[in-house]
Each structure stands twice: as C-alpha cells, then as structure tokens.
C-alpha cells in the first residue's frame, strides 16, 4: 500500500494539504479515483474521512483526502473560508488528480460527508469530471446549517460586526453571505452525475428529512439509503461497514 502526503494549490494561491493512497501496482495501471471531502470544521484526519479514504483503497480505488483552505494543515485561516472557495478547492483537487500518472482522469467520483456533501454537489453541478457522487448527512438548505451553529442573537452579532467568536471557532460574515448565495435544491437541478444519498436514522445533527428533500430534487440516476440506527458520523463497526459497502457499490456501478 502506498501513502503519499501531497500538496496542491487553489485559485487563490493557497497550498492545500492532502493524502493520496493506492495499492502498489504489480504492473502499470490507472486507478479509478475517489476524492473524499470532510465536513464543517473538520479535516482530512477526521476519523470518518480518513476511514473512508483508507478503506476504499482496498476495493481498487486511488483516494485523495485533503484539507479545505483554512482547515487542518492547509493554508488560510478558518475564519476566512467560504463556500465559494471550498468549491474551488474541489476543482483544484480535480486538476491535481487528473495529472497523476497512476490515476484515471476519466473515472473520478467524490464522496462528501456533512457539508462536504453539499460542496460535492455544488462542484458536480459545474464540473463534468465528477462522474459519480456519494453524499452523506448533507443539508438541504445552507440556512439550516447556519442556524444549527448560531442562535439568532449570535447570528445578528456576526452580521452586524462582521466577525463572531464561536466557542469552537472564529467565523466571518462572508461565510454566511457565501452560503446564502447557493440554493442547494436549485443546484441539484443542474447536476447530472449519478448520486447516492445516505443518511442515518439516528442522526441528531442533520434531520433525515433534509436528505429526503435532496433526493426528491435530484435528477436521475439517483438512490437513497436510510441506515437504521446510524448517527451523523456513522460511529460503530457495523454502521461504518454499511456506509463503505454502499459507497463502493454505487461508485463501481457508475465509474467503471
């Protein structure tokens, strides 16, 4: 097994940190690619992101997981990050893997968890290089995401002052402005990559009804899997195994 710590640059010139992983080939081969996107305020070493990327390699894929700008080991400050730039980071990741000699640029899928799922959908609506999607625990509307992190008075302070110190992070109003400029449901109508939506019935972070709304709005081909008892991060060996199997089956179906 080969694991490489890599860097690539987004359109703002920020250096993004990632990890490429693939099986050591017996002979020259171009692997189908899966890019794994982490969730809000997470990073490439988050257990769900890392587990998915590492496990998918055993099914014959080359995987890339990376830190969005302002996250983990990538350049930029968390408070500066926006939805627009995260989508651009995905385009930069697509550019990077497309140039790898052992990656097949015509067979690229994206797996996104939490807000990473939303970023995956927005990117796929604009870039046909993404041939298939797996979206887990995403939001149907960015306002629901914003409201889950900020009480009304905190959000008012953020928008009035331009910056807010949450107990877990510092954020600027540009993030909210950027999020509100994207209508996820509308963008789904522009996306034609086959998409699998996955949601755990015990997810207390994002209501399952949100994924059901996404599924209804998406174009065919599409599928929805609701996994009984799984939480937002699919903790536990059985839940994680089910998530992995569903992702592998879907990507193999559409990224041959």
MIDOSE-1310 file (N, C-alpha, C; in nm, 2 decimals, decimal comma, always signed):
residues 256
xxxx	+0,08/-0,12/+0,00/+0,00/+0,00/+0,00/+0,09/+0,12/+0,00; +0,06/+0,22/-0,09/+0,13/+0,34/-0,10/+0,05/+0,46/-0,04; +0,11/+0,53/+0,05/+0,05/+0,65/+0,11/+0,14/+0,77/+0,09; +0,09/+0,88/+0,02/+0,18/+0,99/-0,01/+0,11/+1,12/+0,05
xxxx	+0,19/+1,19/+0,13/+0,15/+1,33/+0,17/+0,18/+1,42/+0,05; +0,07/+1,49/+0,01/+0,09/+1,58/-0,11/+0,04/+1,72/-0,08; +0,07/+1,81/-0,17/+0,01/+1,95/-0,17/-0,02/+1,99/-0,31; -0,12/+2,07/-0,32/-0,16/+2,14/-0,44/-0,21/+2,27/-0,41
xxxx	-0,23/+2,35/-0,51/-0,26/+2,50/-0,49/-0,40/+2,53/-0,55; -0,48/+2,61/-0,47/-0,61/+2,65/-0,52/-0,59/+2,78/-0,60; -0,71/+2,84/-0,65/-0,70/+2,95/-0,73/-0,65/+3,08/-0,66; -0,65/+3,08/-0,53/-0,60/+3,19/-0,45/-0,46/+3,18/-0,42
xxxx	-0,40/+3,07/-0,47/-0,25/+3,05/-0,44/-0,23/+2,99/-0,31; -0,33/+2,94/-0,24/-0,31/+2,88/-0,11/-0,27/+2,73/-0,13; -0,18/+2,69/-0,05/-0,13/+2,55/-0,06/-0,22/+2,46/+0,03; -0,28/+2,36/-0,04/-0,37/+2,27/+0,03/-0,30/+2,14/+0,06
xxxx	-0,32/+2,08/+0,18/-0,26/+1,96/+0,22/-0,35/+1,84/+0,20; -0,29/+1,73/+0,14/-0,38/+1,61/+0,12/-0,30/+1,48/+0,14; -0,37/+1,37/+0,13/-0,31/+1,24/+0,13/-0,36/+1,16/+0,02; -0,27/+1,11/-0,07/-0,31/+1,01/-0,17/-0,27/+0,87/-0,13
xxxx	-0,36/+0,78/-0,16/-0,34/+0,64/-0,11/-0,39/+0,55/-0,22; -0,31/+0,44/-0,25/-0,34/+0,34/-0,35/-0,26/+0,22/-0,33; -0,31/+0,11/-0,39/-0,24/-0,02/-0,38/-0,12/-0,02/-0,47; -0,01/-0,07/-0,43/+0,11/-0,07/-0,51/+0,08/-0,17/-0,63
xxxx	+0,09/-0,11/-0,75/+0,05/-0,19/-0,87/+0,16/-0,30/-0,90; +0,12/-0,41/-0,95/+0,21/-0,51/-1,00/+0,26/-0,47/-1,14; +0,18/-0,41/-1,21/+0,22/-0,35/-1,34/+0,15/-0,22/-1,36; +0,20/-0,14/-1,46/+0,14/+0,00/-1,48/-0,01/-0,01/-1,49
xxxx	-0,08/+0,08/-1,41/-0,22/+0,08/-1,41/-0,27/+0,22/-1,38; -0,39/+0,26/-1,43/-0,45/+0,38/-1,39/-0,57/+0,35/-1,31; -0,57/+0,39/-1,18/-0,68/+0,36/-1,09/-0,80/+0,46/-1,11; -0,92/+0,41/-1,09/-1,03/+0,50/-1,07/-1,01/+0,58/-0,94
xxxx	-1,06/+0,70/-0,94/-1,03/+0,79/-0,82/-1,15/+0,82/-0,74; -1,14/+0,83/-0,61/-1,24/+0,88/-0,52/-1,18/+0,99/-0,44; -1,24/+1,11/-0,45/-1,20/+1,22/-0,36/-1,29/+1,23/-0,25; -1,24/+1,23/-0,12/-1,32/+1,23/+0,00/-1,32/+1,36/+0,06
xxxx	-1,44/+1,43/+0,08/-1,44/+1,56/+0,13/-1,49/+1,56/+0,28; -1,42/+1,63/+0,37/-1,46/+1,63/+0,51/-1,57/+1,73/+0,53; -1,62/+1,73/+0,65/-1,74/+1,81/+0,69/-1,69/+1,95/+0,75; -1,79/+2,02/+0,80/-1,77/+2,16/+0,85/-1,68/+2,15/+0,98
xxxx	-1,58/+2,23/+0,98/-1,49/+2,25/+1,09/-1,41/+2,11/+1,12; -1,40/+2,03/+1,02/-1,33/+1,90/+1,03/-1,20/+1,91/+0,95; -1,14/+1,80/+0,92/-1,01/+1,79/+0,85/-0,99/+1,66/+0,79; -0,88/+1,64/+0,71/-0,86/+1,51/+0,65/-0,83/+1,40/+0,74
xxxx	-0,79/+1,43/+0,86/-0,77/+1,32/+0,96/-0,89/+1,29/+1,05; -1,00/+1,35/+1,02/-1,12/+1,32/+1,09/-1,15/+1,17/+1,07; -1,19/+1,10/+1,18/-1,20/+0,95/+1,17/-1,29/+0,90/+1,05; -1,40/+0,97/+1,03/-1,49/+0,92/+0,92/-1,42/+0,95/+0,78
xxxx	-1,36/+1,06/+0,76/-1,30/+1,09/+0,64/-1,18/+1,00/+0,61; -1,10/+0,98/+0,71/-0,98/+0,90/+0,70/-1,02/+0,75/+0,68; -1,11/+0,71/+0,75/-1,16/+0,57/+0,74/-1,21/+0,54/+0,60; -1,29/+0,63/+0,55/-1,35/+0,61/+0,42/-1,23/+0,60/+0,31
xxxx	-1,15/+0,70/+0,32/-1,04/+0,71/+0,22/-0,95/+0,59/+0,23; -0,91/+0,55/+0,35/-0,82/+0,43/+0,36/-0,89/+0,30/+0,32; -1,01/+0,29/+0,35/-1,08/+0,16/+0,33/-1,11/+0,14/+0,18; -1,15/+0,25/+0,11/-1,18/+0,25/-0,03/-1,07/+0,20/-0,12
xxxx	-0,95/+0,22/-0,07/-0,83/+0,17/-0,15/-0,83/+0,02/-0,17; -0,88/-0,05/-0,07/-0,89/-0,20/-0,07/-0,98/-0,25/-0,18; -1,06/-0,16/-0,23/-1,16/-0,20/-0,34/-1,11/-0,16/-0,48; -0,98/-0,12/-0,49/-0,93/-0,09/-0,62/-0,93/+0,06/-0,66
xxxx	-0,95/+0,15/-0,56/-0,95/+0,29/-0,60/-0,83/+0,36/-0,55; -0,79/+0,46/-0,62/-0,70/+0,56/-0,56/-0,78/+0,67/-0,49; -0,74/+0,70/-0,37/-0,82/+0,80/-0,29/-0,73/+0,92/-0,26; -0,80/+1,04/-0,26/-0,74/+1,16/-0,22/-0,83/+1,22/-0,11
xxxx	-0,78/+1,25/+0,00/-0,85/+1,33/+0,10/-0,76/+1,45/+0,13; -0,82/+1,57/+0,15/-0,74/+1,69/+0,17/-0,82/+1,78/+0,26; -0,74/+1,88/+0,31/-0,80/+1,98/+0,40/-0,84/+2,10/+0,31; -0,97/+2,14/+0,33/-1,01/+2,26/+0,26/-0,92/+2,38/+0,32
xxxx	-0,92/+2,49/+0,24/-0,84/+2,60/+0,29/-0,89/+2,65/+0,42; -0,80/+2,69/+0,51/-0,83/+2,73/+0,64/-0,86/+2,61/+0,74; -0,84/+2,49/+0,70/-0,86/+2,37/+0,78/-0,74/+2,29/+0,79; -0,72/+2,22/+0,90/-0,61/+2,12/+0,91/-0,48/+2,18/+0,88
xxxx	-0,40/+2,12/+0,79/-0,27/+2,16/+0,75/-0,27/+2,25/+0,63; -0,38/+2,29/+0,57/-0,38/+2,37/+0,45/-0,37/+2,52/+0,49; -0,32/+2,60/+0,40/-0,30/+2,74/+0,42/-0,44/+2,81/+0,44; -0,43/+2,93/+0,50/-0,55/+3,01/+0,52/-0,60/+2,99/+0,66
xxxx	-0,68/+3,09/+0,71/-0,74/+3,09/+0,84/-0,88/+3,04/+0,83; -0,93/+2,96/+0,93/-1,06/+2,91/+0,93/-1,17/+3,02/+0,91; -1,14/+3,13/+0,98/-1,24/+3,24/+0,97/-1,26/+3,30/+0,83; -1,16/+3,27/+0,74/-1,17/+3,33/+0,61/-1,24/+3,24/+0,51
xxxx	-1,27/+3,12/+0,55/-1,32/+3,03/+0,45/-1,46/+3,05/+0,41; -1,49/+3,02/+0,28/-1,63/+3,04/+0,23/-1,67/+2,92/+0,15; -1,80/+2,91/+0,12/-1,85/+2,80/+0,04/-1,79/+2,81/-0,10; -1,79/+2,93/-0,16/-1,74/+2,95/-0,29/-1,59/+2,90/-0,30
xxxx	-1,51/+2,93/-0,21/-1,37/+2,89/-0,22/-1,36/+2,74/-0,19; -1,44/+2,68/-0,11/-1,44/+2,53/-0,09/-1,47/+2,46/-0,22; -1,57/+2,51/-0,30/-1,60/+2,45/-0,43/-1,48/+2,46/-0,52; -1,41/+2,58/-0,52/-1,29/+2,60/-0,59/-1,18/+2,50/-0,55
xxxx	-1,17/+2,47/-0,42/-1,08/+2,38/-0,37/-1,10/+2,24/-0,44; -1,22/+2,20/-0,46/-1,25/+2,07/-0,52/-1,21/+2,08/-0,67; -1,23/+2,19/-0,74/-1,18/+2,20/-0,87/-1,03/+2,18/-0,88; -0,96/+2,24/-0,78/-0,81/+2,23/-0,77/-0,77/+2,08/-0,75
xxxx	-0,85/+2,01/-0,66/-0,82/+1,87/-0,64/-0,84/+1,79/-0,76; -0,95/+1,82/-0,84/-0,97/+1,75/-0,97/-0,85/+1,77/-1,06; -0,80/+1,90/-1,07/-0,69/+1,93/-1,15/-0,57/+1,84/-1,11; -0,55/+1,83/-0,98/-0,43/+1,76/-0,92/-0,44/+1,61/-0,96
xxxx	-0,55/+1,55/-0,93/-0,55/+1,40/-0,95/-0,55/+1,37/-1,10; -0,61/+1,47/-1,18/-0,61/+1,44/-1,33/-0,47/+1,43/-1,39; -0,37/+1,49/-1,31/-0,23/+1,49/-1,36/-0,15/+1,37/-1,31; -0,20/+1,30/-1,21/-0,13/+1,19/-1,16/-0,11/+1,08/-1,26
xxxx	+0,00/+1,02/-1,28/+0,03/+0,92/-1,38/-0,05/+0,79/-1,36; -0,08/+0,77/-1,23/-0,15/+0,64/-1,20/-0,29/+0,66/-1,16; -0,35/+0,77/-1,20/-0,49/+0,80/-1,18/-0,56/+0,81/-1,31; -0,68/+0,76/-1,32/-0,76/+0,77/-1,44/-0,85/+0,90/-1,44
xxxx	-0,81/+1,00/-1,51/-0,89/+1,13/-1,50/-1,03/+1,12/-1,56; -1,06/+1,01/-1,63/-1,20/+0,99/-1,68/-1,28/+0,91/-1,59; -1,23/+0,87/-1,47/-1,31/+0,79/-1,38/-1,29/+0,85/-1,24; -1,35/+0,96/-1,21/-1,34/+1,03/-1,08/-1,48/+1,04/-1,01
xxxx	-1,48/+0,99/-0,89/-1,60/+1,01/-0,81/-1,57/+1,09/-0,68; -1,67/+1,15/-0,62/-1,65/+1,23/-0,50/-1,74/+1,17/-0,39; -1,69/+1,15/-0,27/-1,77/+1,12/-0,16/-1,76/+1,23/-0,06; -1,87/+1,29/-0,02/-1,87/+1,40/+0,07/-1,96/+1,38/+0,19
xxxx	-1,91/+1,41/+0,31/-1,98/+1,39/+0,44/-2,02/+1,53/+0,49; -2,13/+1,53/+0,56/-2,18/+1,66/+0,62/-2,17/+1,77/+0,51; -2,12/+1,89/+0,54/-2,12/+2,00/+0,44/-2,03/+1,96/+0,33; -1,94/+1,87/+0,35/-1,86/+1,82/+0,23/-1,95/+1,76/+0,13
xxxx	-2,06/+1,70/+0,17/-2,16/+1,65/+0,07/-2,22/+1,76/-0,01; -2,25/+1,88/+0,05/-2,30/+1,99/-0,02/-2,20/+2,05/-0,11; -2,07/+2,06/-0,07/-1,97/+2,11/-0,16/-1,95/+2,02/-0,28; -1,97/+1,89/-0,26/-1,96/+1,79/-0,37/-2,06/+1,81/-0,47
xxxx	-2,19/+1,84/-0,42/-2,30/+1,86/-0,52/-2,28/+1,99/-0,60; -2,24/+2,10/-0,53/-2,21/+2,22/-0,60/-2,10/+2,21/-0,70; -2,00/+2,14/-0,67/-1,89/+2,12/-0,76/-1,94/+2,03/-0,88; -2,01/+1,93/-0,86/-2,06/+1,84/-0,96/-2,15/+1,91/-1,06
xxxx	-2,23/+2,01/-1,01/-2,32/+2,09/-1,09/-2,24/+2,17/-1,19; -2,11/+2,19/-1,17/-2,03/+2,28/-1,25/-1,92/+2,21/-1,33; -1,89/+2,09/-1,28/-1,77/+2,02/-1,34/-1,80/+1,88/-1,37; -1,81/+1,85/-1,50/-1,85/+1,71/-1,55/-1,74/+1,61/-1,53
xxxx	-1,62/+1,65/-1,48/-1,52/+1,55/-1,45/-1,56/+1,46/-1,33; -1,66/+1,51/-1,25/-1,71/+1,42/-1,14/-1,82/+1,33/-1,20; -1,79/+1,20/-1,21/-1,87/+1,11/-1,27/-1,97/+1,04/-1,18; -1,95/+1,05/-1,05/-2,05/+0,99/-0,96/-2,03/+1,05/-0,82
xxxx	-2,13/+1,05/-0,74/-2,13/+1,12/-0,61/-2,19/+1,02/-0,51; -2,13/+1,03/-0,39/-2,20/+0,97/-0,27/-2,20/+1,09/-0,16; -2,32/+1,12/-0,12/-2,35/+1,23/-0,03/-2,41/+1,18/+0,10; -2,34/+1,20/+0,21/-2,38/+1,15/+0,34/-2,40/+1,27/+0,44
xxxx	-2,52/+1,27/+0,50/-2,55/+1,37/+0,60/-2,54/+1,51/+0,56; -2,58/+1,55/+0,44/-2,57/+1,68/+0,39/-2,70/+1,76/+0,42; -2,69/+1,89/+0,40/-2,80/+1,98/+0,42/-2,88/+2,01/+0,30; -3,01/+2,03/+0,32/-3,10/+2,06/+0,20/-3,09/+2,22/+0,18
xxxx	-3,06/+2,29/+0,28/-3,05/+2,44/+0,27/-2,94/+2,49/+0,36; -2,86/+2,58/+0,31/-2,75/+2,63/+0,39/-2,80/+2,71/+0,51; -2,92/+2,77/+0,51/-2,97/+2,84/+0,63/-2,99/+2,74/+0,74; -3,02/+2,62/+0,71/-3,04/+2,52/+0,82/-2,90/+2,49/+0,88
xxxx	-2,80/+2,49/+0,80/-2,66/+2,47/+0,85/-2,62/+2,59/+0,94; -2,64/+2,71/+0,89/-2,61/+2,83/+0,97/-2,68/+2,83/+1,10; -2,81/+2,81/+1,10/-2,89/+2,81/+1,22/-2,86/+2,70/+1,32; -2,80/+2,60/+1,27/-2,76/+2,49/+1,36/-2,64/+2,53/+1,45
xxxx	-2,56/+2,62/+1,40/-2,44/+2,67/+1,47/-2,46/+2,80/+1,55; -2,56/+2,88/+1,51/-2,57/+3,01/+1,57/-2,71/+3,04/+1,62; -2,72/+3,08/+1,74/-2,85/+3,13/+1,79/-2,88/+3,26/+1,72; -3,01/+3,30/+1,71/-3,05/+3,42/+1,64/-2,97/+3,55/+1,68
xxxx	-2,95/+3,57/+1,81/-2,87/+3,69/+1,86/-2,73/+3,68/+1,82; -2,67/+3,56/+1,82/-2,53/+3,54/+1,78/-2,52/+3,57/+1,63; -2,61/+3,52/+1,55/-2,61/+3,54/+1,41/-2,62/+3,69/+1,38; -2,71/+3,76/+1,45/-2,72/+3,91/+1,44/-2,59/+3,98/+1,47
xxxx	-2,52/+3,94/+1,57/-2,40/+4,00/+1,61/-2,29/+3,97/+1,50; -2,29/+3,85/+1,44/-2,20/+3,82/+1,34/-2,22/+3,91/+1,22; -2,34/+3,92/+1,18/-2,37/+4,00/+1,06/-2,35/+4,15/+1,08; -2,37/+4,20/+1,20/-2,35/+4,34/+1,23/-2,20/+4,37/+1,25
xxxx	-2,13/+4,29/+1,32/-1,99/+4,32/+1,34/-1,89/+4,26/+1,24; -1,94/+4,17/+1,16/-1,86/+4,11/+1,05/-1,78/+3,99/+1,10; -1,77/+3,97/+1,23/-1,70/+3,85/+1,28/-1,76/+3,81/+1,41; -1,75/+3,68/+1,44/-1,81/+3,62/+1,56/-1,72/+3,51/+1,61
xxxx	-1,69/+3,52/+1,74/-1,61/+3,41/+1,81/-1,70/+3,31/+1,87; -1,72/+3,20/+1,80/-1,80/+3,08/+1,85/-1,71/+3,01/+1,95; -1,76/+2,93/+2,04/-1,67/+2,87/+2,13/-1,58/+2,77/+2,07; -1,61/+2,72/+1,94/-1,53/+2,63/+1,88/-1,44/+2,69/+1,76
xxxx	-1,48/+2,80/+1,72/-1,41/+2,86/+1,60/-1,45/+3,01/+1,59; -1,37/+3,08/+1,51/-1,40/+3,22/+1,47/-1,45/+3,22/+1,33; -1,55/+3,30/+1,30/-1,61/+3,30/+1,16/-1,64/+3,44/+1,12; -1,64/+3,47/+0,99/-1,67/+3,60/+0,94/-1,80/+3,59/+0,86
xxxx	-1,86/+3,71/+0,85/-1,99/+3,72/+0,78/-1,99/+3,67/+0,63; -1,87/+3,68/+0,58/-1,85/+3,64/+0,44/-1,89/+3,49/+0,42; -1,87/+3,41/+0,52/-1,91/+3,27/+0,51/-2,06/+3,26/+0,50; -2,13/+3,33/+0,58/-2,28/+3,33/+0,58/-2,33/+3,39/+0,44
xxxx	-2,27/+3,50/+0,40/-2,30/+3,55/+0,27/-2,29/+3,45/+0,16; -2,17/+3,39/+0,16/-2,14/+3,29/+0,06/-2,24/+3,17/+0,06; -2,27/+3,12/+0,18/-2,36/+3,01/+0,19/-2,50/+3,05/+0,14; -2,54/+3,17/+0,17/-2,68/+3,21/+0,13/-2,69/+3,24/-0,02
xxxx	-2,58/+3,25/-0,09/-2,58/+3,27/-0,23/-2,60/+3,14/-0,31; -2,60/+3,02/-0,24/-2,61/+2,89/-0,30/-2,75/+2,83/-0,26; -2,83/+2,80/-0,36/-2,95/+2,73/-0,34/-2,92/+2,58/-0,37; -2,91/+2,50/-0,27/-2,87/+2,36/-0,29/-2,97/+2,29/-0,38
xxxx	-3,10/+2,31/-0,35/-3,20/+2,24/-0,43/-3,20/+2,28/-0,57; -3,18/+2,41/-0,60/-3,17/+2,46/-0,74/-3,05/+2,41/-0,81; -2,94/+2,40/-0,74/-2,81/+2,35/-0,80/-2,83/+2,20/-0,83; -2,90/+2,13/-0,76/-2,92/+1,98/-0,79/-2,99/+1,97/-0,92
xxxx	-3,07/+2,06/-0,96/-3,14/+2,05/-1,09/-3,04/+2,06/-1,21; -2,92/+2,12/-1,18/-2,82/+2,14/-1,28/-2,72/+2,02/-1,28; -2,73/+1,93/-1,19/-2,63/+1,83/-1,17/-2,68/+1,70/-1,23; -2,60/+1,63/-1,31/-2,65/+1,51/-1,38/-2,56/+1,39/-1,35
xxxx	-2,46/+1,40/-1,26/-2,38/+1,29/-1,21/-2,47/+1,20/-1,13; -2,46/+1,07/-1,14/-2,53/+0,98/-1,06/-2,50/+1,00/-0,91; -2,60/+1,01/-0,83/-2,58/+1,05/-0,69/-2,65/+0,95/-0,59; -2,58/+0,91/-0,50/-2,64/+0,82/-0,39/-2,64/+0,91/-0,26
xxxx	-2,76/+0,92/-0,20/-2,77/+0,99/-0,07/-2,78/+0,89/+0,04; -2,71/+0,91/+0,14/-2,70/+0,82/+0,26/-2,73/+0,90/+0,38; -2,82/+0,85/+0,47/-2,84/+0,92/+0,60/-2,88/+0,81/+0,70; -2,83/+0,84/+0,83/-2,86/+0,75/+0,94/-2,99/+0,79/+1,01
xxxx	-3,07/+0,70/+1,05/-3,19/+0,73/+1,11/-3,17/+0,79/+1,25; -3,06/+0,77/+1,31/-3,03/+0,82/+1,44/-2,94/+0,95/+1,44; -2,94/+1,01/+1,32/-2,86/+1,14/+1,31/-2,93/+1,25/+1,38; -2,87/+1,30/+1,49/-2,92/+1,41/+1,56/-2,87/+1,55/+1,52
xxxx	-2,77/+1,54/+1,43/-2,71/+1,67/+1,38/-2,78/+1,72/+1,26; -2,82/+1,64/+1,17/-2,89/+1,68/+1,05/-3,01/+1,59/+1,04; -3,13/+1,64/+1,03/-3,25/+1,56/+1,02/-3,26/+1,49/+0,89; -3,31/+1,37/+0,90/-3,32/+1,28/+0,78/-3,41/+1,34/+0,67
xxxx	-3,50/+1,42/+0,71/-3,59/+1,49/+0,61/-3,51/+1,58/+0,51; -3,40/+1,63/+0,56/-3,32/+1,71/+0,47/-3,27/+1,63/+0,35; -3,22/+1,51/+0,38/-3,17/+1,42/+0,27/-3,28/+1,38/+0,18; -3,40/+1,35/+0,24/-3,51/+1,32/+0,16/-3,55/+1,43/+0,06
xxxx	-3,54/+1,55/+0,10/-3,56/+1,67/+0,02/-3,46/+1,67/-0,10; -3,33/+1,65/-0,06/-3,23/+1,64/-0,17/-3,26/+1,53/-0,27; -3,30/+1,42/-0,22/-3,32/+1,31/-0,31/-3,44/+1,34/-0,41; -3,54/+1,40/-0,36/-3,65/+1,44/-0,44/-3,61/+1,54/-0,55
xxxx	-3,52/+1,63/-0,52/-3,48/+1,74/-0,61/-3,38/+1,69/-0,71; -3,31/+1,58/-0,68/-3,20/+1,54/-0,77/-3,25/+1,48/-0,90; -3,17/+1,49/-1,00/-3,20/+1,42/-1,13/-3,16/+1,28/-1,12; -3,22/+1,19/-1,21/-3,18/+1,06/-1,22/-3,05/+1,06/-1,29
xxxx	-2,96/+0,95/-1,27/-2,98/+0,84/-1,18/-2,95/+0,88/-1,03; -3,03/+0,83/-0,94/-3,02/+0,87/-0,80/-3,07/+0,75/-0,71; -3,03/+0,75/-0,59/-3,07/+0,65/-0,49/-3,06/+0,71/-0,35; -3,15/+0,66/-0,27/-3,15/+0,70/-0,12/-3,14/+0,58/-0,04
xxxx	-3,05/+0,58/+0,06/-3,03/+0,47/+0,16/-3,04/+0,53/+0,30; -3,14/+0,48/+0,37/-3,15/+0,52/+0,51/-3,11/+0,41/+0,60; -3,00/+0,43/+0,68/-2,94/+0,32/+0,76/-2,99/+0,33/+0,90; -3,06/+0,23/+0,94/-3,13/+0,22/+1,07/-3,02/+0,23/+1,18
xxxx	-3,04/+0,32/+1,27/-2,96/+0,33/+1,39/-2,83/+0,40/+1,38; -2,79/+0,44/+1,25/-2,66/+0,51/+1,23/-2,67/+0,66/+1,27; -2,57/+0,71/+1,33/-2,57/+0,85/+1,37/-2,50/+0,94/+1,26; -2,48/+1,06/+1,29/-2,43/+1,15/+1,19/-2,29/+1,11/+1,14
xxxx	-2,21/+1,06/+1,22/-2,07/+1,02/+1,18/-2,06/+0,87/+1,16; -2,17/+0,80/+1,16/-2,17/+0,65/+1,13/-2,06/+0,58/+1,22; -2,08/+0,61/+1,35/-1,99/+0,55/+1,45/-2,03/+0,41/+1,47; -1,93/+0,32/+1,50/-1,96/+0,18/+1,52/-1,92/+0,10/+1,40
xxxx	-1,87/-0,02/+1,42/-1,81/-0,10/+1,31/-1,92/-0,14/+1,21; -2,04/-0,17/+1,26/-2,15/-0,21/+1,16/-2,19/-0,10/+1,07; -2,22/+0,02/+1,14/-2,26/+0,13/+1,06/-2,16/+0,18/+0,96; -2,03/+0,18/+1,00/-1,92/+0,22/+0,91/-1,91/+0,13/+0,80
xxxx	-1,92/+0,00/+0,83/-1,91/-0,11/+0,72/-2,02/-0,09/+0,62; -2,14/-0,07/+0,67/-2,25/-0,05/+0,58/-2,24/+0,07/+0,49; -2,19/+0,18/+0,54/-2,16/+0,30/+0,47/-2,06/+0,28/+0,36; -1,95/+0,21/+0,39/-1,85/+0,18/+0,30/-1,90/+0,09/+0,18
xxxx	-1,97/-0,01/+0,22/-2,03/-0,10/+0,12/-2,12/-0,03/+0,02; -2,20/+0,05/+0,07/-2,30/+0,13/-0,02/-2,22/+0,22/-0,11; -2,12/+0,29/-0,06/-2,04/+0,38/-0,14/-1,96/+0,30/-0,25; -1,90/+0,19/-0,21/-1,83/+0,11/-0,31/-1,92/+0,06/-0,42
xxxx	-2,03/+0,01/-0,38/-2,13/-0,05/-0,48/-2,17/+0,06/-0,58; -2,21/+0,18/-0,53/-2,25/+0,29/-0,61/-2,15/+0,34/-0,71; -2,03/+0,36/-0,66/-1,92/+0,41/-0,74/-1,88/+0,31/-0,85; -1,87/+0,19/-0,81/-1,84/+0,08/-0,90/-1,94/+0,07/-1,02
xxxx	-2,07/+0,10/-0,98/-2,17/+0,09/-1,08/-2,16/+0,20/-1,19; -2,11/+0,32/-1,15/-2,11/+0,43/-1,24/-1,97/+0,47/-1,29; -1,87/+0,43/-1,21/-1,73/+0,47/-1,25/-1,66/+0,33/-1,28; -1,67/+0,29/-1,40/-1,63/+0,15/-1,44/-1,48/+0,15/-1,46
